[in-house]
Amino acid sequence: MSAVLRLLSRRLGISLIVLVGVSMLIFGIARVIPGDPARIALGPNATEEQVANLREALHLNDPVVVQYGYFVADLLQGDLGVSLYTNRPVTLDIAQFLPATLELVLFAGVLMVGIGLPLGMWSARYRGRWPDHLIRVVSLLGVSAPSFVWAVILMLLFAFFLPIFPIAGRITDSFEITRVTGFLLVDTLLAGNGAAFADALWHIFLPAFALAVSGIGQAARLTRANMVETYDRPYVEMAQAYGFSARRIAAKYAFKPSLIPSLTIIGLDFAAMLGNAFLVEAVFAWPGLSRYGVAVILRKDLNAIIGTVLIISATFLIVNLIVDLLIAFLNPRIRHSERGAS
Amino acid sequence: MSDVLEVRDLCLRFRGYSGMSEVLHGISLNVRAGERVALVGESGSGKSVTARIVLGLLQELPSAQVEGGLFFEGEDLNRLSRRQWQALRGTSISMIFQDPTSSLNPVFTIGTQFAEVLRRRDPKLSREAADERAGTLLQSVSIHDHARVLGAYPFQLSGGMNQRVVIAMALANHPSLLIADEPGTALDVTVQAQTLKLMHELVERSGTAVLFISHNLGVVREFADRVFVIYRGRIVEQGPTPAIFEDPGHAYTRALMAAVPRITGGGLPELNDSESAFLDPMVVHEGGKA
């Protein structure tokens, strides 16, 4: 397993470098947004002196490099500064809003993998026949529209015209759930409240599905393409010659070798859902990081902007790392190679 | 002796964009119990498709149209349901492919794949019992560190090692017919010779009938009791191996034999791709037709 450990440490190192790069980039960009953050925070009635004091407190009069130094020094102590918008530490704000977004994205990821991979598998098993054609049309449709369009369409169809699902929110307000993880699906279960869990599930389904639609299409198309290629391999013919059932061949012998190349792209798609989640959250009034993110950008709340972007980037990198490990786990060539992954 | 396999007047057509094209024009052959029969011909002559028809694999292609009698141990294969035919594969009929390394699945260990093969005969076989049986079978193909091999992935083993594994798998369920489609062609000559010798010994000991598909006359001469020569979807000559090699009757068989480069030199033989004499009627040697 040392090859996997080597892979892990190398990827962690690279992730750290990427995070430093992102922090510099966003630090610079945030300061280019027009407007004086101190003036915006204090409002039009504040005196020039008050504004100057705040600018001094925020180190805004120092060169950008020095400001970055202050930022890194704070960051190393786990401090992302105070948000000028909420007047609370940014870490506290993110801890409050991030779980809702993560829950949405993770649930969408489960839908993407849980629906997309089997669809692709069926499609490949029945390649050239009608189930294949049907699945290909549906997945092309899924890929063709961005997730916020799906959010609006699904909301109109299944929350408005056919009121099966709720229009907005994470849970019906009458339920009182103690926050433990911030993931309502987990917290309701921890509280042993089945009705609240069902309610939270009912709320999350439509936005998560809207977020997942294009990922489902993409996963299905990729899995199909890779599996159709695998079906031409001698080892699949051998499995057929040994009388294994078509179903078993599809689910095992052809699926597993095909999963490895698909997984990288599926991981990227999954991470991309973090970005798309902002728009879907806006449509479904999901109380996640998006509302916070948009509000702080409009107010040029420097600390909060950087904090939000950094957290999203870190999540993105963690997802990629997990996918890489998963591939290493599935692919014996990486797991057993002497020199680690290339 | 009774026939394990009889193929009677087999035709194969493919539906293509330019209409139907016939690939096999009514070939007949038979393999008796415990007998080793070679089907010899050049690439594209229809050797491999014949093997896949016997297994019932080609019939599942929507573009293929298969006609003719297929009998396995006296049973009419064409009357079997797909499920019944499938039940024969991997149990009573098994197959060895050209390239052992690419015919093993790259993401499962040999042990896992071996267990799956053994479970074709014995679905409730536990993994421990399967590993034990696989170990014994691997010993019979002269693999002595079977624990390591069972835990390995195909890419970690040499081609010759994989070939032994594939031979052990093919004979694991005591099939009455083994179809060997150019086994070991992808290996180098010495390894191919070793593994073929091994296979020869094993099928002789177990009395397994073999349909041996090859273009390699040297190998065929060593291995087969009887030979069918196939050219462009027709059997052009058939008979006992010694008879055919001593007195090739058909122009194509003679050309095929002349095509083998001599170790004594003389350059590569000159050959025509086709000649009208290649389409002459079939030559049958004494004792060839059952």
Interface residues (C-beta under 8 A of the other chain):
Chain A: G128 R233 P234 Y235 E237 M238 A239 Q240 A241 Y242 G243 F244 S245 Y253 K256 P257 I260 L330 N331 P332 R333 H336
Chain B: L55 L57 P62 Q86 A87 L88 R89 G90 T91 S94 M95 F97 Q98 D99 S102 S103 L104 N105 P106 V107 F108 T109 E116 V117 R120 Y153 F155 Q156
